[in-house]
């Protein structure tokens, strides 16, 4: 195949314990470490492996977000992507707008395969890939743990609630990846130097002529209810007694 | 007029327990008239089961050979067409609903409200973000259909005292052939279903091997519990993926959750924080699981778990 398009979202690093601001106006993101959404990193790794096996010619990474998202695209280029596109927006858009922007990128780049993370770990929406597939009128294979290409088709193993599902899709298609698909490579210093010379195009959202339409608005943020720390028991007899006391047995 | 269409999840034979939970969520929308859509190859048996869901007024049975197995690209255009008569379309936040519903939403030109945990009004909902570290109130735009998925751990299913009628329908819409179901490799188990069990016993990396996981199964069997696992245990290959509990696995809310050899990564805690009672057994007294456990026991799980099994059996 010729080309694989991969989406990279800039999100709060997964190691950061996110907190709601005391005035309930949002979550604390000032000075917090930002990274590539971990699922998107797995998506890119899979695309790179396909290319490095000789089954694809080029891997293009796309991000939608503020100018700072260039950092995540540079990381993607350092991992091995061939080129990058940033669609610049003031903040990350809602999933449907994101899918429309990706569709425009698909129409321009004409990839044979789009690989995305199954969800972004900030808003946990898990919508963009499915929406892109719907708007594009192409197959979707979500929550993938294995991907095998065969000419004009792909066979995808999906992690579903009851086990593992095998789905066959015609290409082009959208695949969203789950955690167990692969383990992303570490970036080495020489690759970071090389990545600085790779092309990174910036496109203003306004130039795409995409309207955002009716969007759900977030009207309040609150911290979740916290569980209280319970009691420690010293042995199995104590545990069984405590459970009986609470009417659990 | 609030008209809610709930998309039934089923395996062709039985209704999944997720559907009763979606109906419970739908019933929380003020003034809702609730219909349940069963899309299948021959959905008669499932539709009949659905008619007893309390609080619904109608079951719509849509039979089509293409619906033999739920493929999102095939189901979505049918649901989008049905949706014209409804203000709300709800599905479960299971892998079935999370795959399907955003595709429906995109065809209807709206965003989806993912993981509804509380209904505050016809267009106002609460949902978790950042792995449950924040809860947001979301207002869906007025004048557009609301498409949502229902967070399973937040609802108890409605009971089966209903007596709704079934209506057969056919939907004239072209279905794509570009996506084909090949097979489902499902774990066979006589144990209770992880997502609906009232008791769950989970094991973590500390079990060390697939064979050692046997002590978790034996403890679970002693109290009639389902078996789960941490991501670390699944990644290590001790047990299959469908047993994973946590942010990226199953989010559950049993009456009793027993975590064994699980340190309690935030992603795991996300999956269990709605459990009524959490019991933890771990050799490390500083493990974060003890911060959320109602009862904690520090020690060697290979000694304590068989002891507990014996105590609970007798």
Interface residues (C-beta under 8 A of the other chain):
Chain A: X12 X17 X18 X19 X20 X27 X94 X95 X96 X99 X118 X121 X122 X123 X124 X125 X126 X127 X128 X129 X130 X131 X133 X134 X135 X137 X138 X139 X140 X141 X142 X143 X145 X155 X158 X159 X160 X161 X162 X163 X164 X165 X166 X167 X168 X169 X170 X173 X178 X179 X180 X213 X214 X215 X216 X217 X218 X219 X220 X221 X222 X223 X224 X227 X229 X230 X231 X232 X233 X234 X235 X236 X237 X238 X239 X240 X242 X243 X246 X248 X249
Chain B: X11 X71 X72 X73 X76 X94 X95 X96 X98 X99 X100 X102 X103 X105 X106 X107 X109 X110 X111 X112 X113 X114 X115 X124 X128 X129 X130 X131 X132 X133 X134 X135 X136 X137 X138 X139 X140 X141 X143 X144 X176 X178 X179 X180 X181 X182 X183 X184 X185 X186 X187 X195 X223 X231 X234 X235 X240 X241 X242 X247 X248 X250 X255 X256 X266 X273 X277 X278 X279 X285 X290 X291 X292 X293 X294 X295 X296 X297 X298 X304 X307 X308 X311 X312
